[in-house]
Amino acid sequence: MAKQDSGGYRGAALRLLAKQGVSVGDSVRIATEDGEMSGVLMPRYESASEDYISIKLKSGYNTGILVGRIKSITKLQKSERAKAAKASEITESEGRPKIALISTGGTIASKIDYRTGGVHAALSASELYSSVPELANHASIDPEVLLSEYSENLKPEHWTMIADKVAEKVKNGKYRGVIVSHGTDTMHYTAAALSFALQGLPIPVVLVGAQRSSDRPSSDAALNLLWATVFAAKSKYAGVFVAMHADASDDAIACHVGTRVRKNHTSRRDAFESIDATPVALVRNNVVEMQKSEIKLAKRSENNLVAKTKFDDRVALLKYYPGFDPRLIDHTAKAGYRAIILEGTGLGHVSKECFPALKKAVDAGIMVFMTSQCIWGRVRMTVYDTGRDLLDIGLIPLSDMISETATVKAMWALANSDDAKKVMQENLANEISASIPL
């Protein structure tokens, strides 16, 4: 077996594969003391035992086989190595709406790293397109790679890059929608950022991700991408949305408004939920089902885009907890932050020990906004003495604005307004709910 085909194997496993003329990527039948199994020979994890080989079964799962138990290996055929379709090779589907696909990285654009056994950002937008051929039935996809980053690495300057690229696609005028593939960990931050940076969108902009990479048998990547495309192509409404699994099954994806969505689970496929709102649409069986929602959406093409894509990152998000040290507020003020988003308890409370530090920050011209660390419900600071005292100090309640959304909005307001305090209390992109569903 050629050195380049060793796939990380060595020792007894490598000798066995070389003797049989088998390379990584070959379809093989393996006979063991317990019977036979067939699959595709996979690369070996760098840290895995030398005594095993790994094959991908027809079910999509990988299994390891102890070399000492193998009686024979038969090569069935040489598997075609997957090749990504180049953008130039992707032909327009006649009569299909044109959709721009902007790739920024994340699990939806990831695959297994057989050096570590983890996943890494590797797939391009073209590979995403070619891996879901059903996309061609619904749209003509125009893919472009903008970034290749896990979302935890993204910063406000990346939001500006993404917003500028989306604005470019929107102003082009030929696209019925824009899809942004994105890592899920901070996708709700980027969704909020685009909601404020790109007001008056005439078409839908849909962020889509995956909780499990595309080469996992339980991956949600293909369905999320496919039905996000259906929503972008068929929706009668414009704005920024997040499209992810609606439940743990493959029944439907939910479309959430960009400022009212949050990732609420580390690994479930239905990790994203609308907060104090109902998802505006479900997509199932390639049909967009609009839901009865408290959110008023703009109709497609009724607005003109106003792009203000700068952000000022001098905003701190502080979560209050029992034993919270007020000096953290002092340190934040001394570090040059211009705004603090305080995640208080319940209706919007912190301990009285924090009052002097908060007054000092407000007197120094730092805006301090109150959100709640509760997932659902509004801040109401007039109910208890603590809240009223905080209002007297100068803290500004933000109703039911999600703390992550508030953080992003403050960064945007500081960079694009002469009166950020006023802007923060205005409902610009459905970040404040007029009513909350029971």
Secondary structure, 3 states (H helix, E strand, C coil): CCHHHCCCCCHHHHHHHHHHCCCCCEEEEEEECCEEEEEEECCCCCCCCCCEEEEECCCCCEEEEEHHHEEEEEEEEECCCCCCCCHHHCCCCCCCCEEEEEECCCHHHEEEECCCCEEEECCCHHHHHHHCHHHHHCCEEEEEECCCCCHHHCCHHHHHHHHHHHHHHHHHCCCCEEEEECCCCCHHHHHHHHHHHEECCCCEEEEECCCCCCCCCCCCHHHHHHHHHHHHHHCCEEEEEEEEECCCCCCCEEEEECCCEEECCCCCCCCEEECCCCCCEEEECCEEEECCCCCCCEECCCCCCEECCCCCCCEEEEECCCCCCCHHHHHHHHCCCCEEEEEEECCCECCHHHHHHHHHHHHCCCEEEEEECCCCCCCCCCCCHHHHHHHHHCCEECCCCCHHHHHHHHHHHHHHCCCHHHHHCCCCCCCCCCCCCC
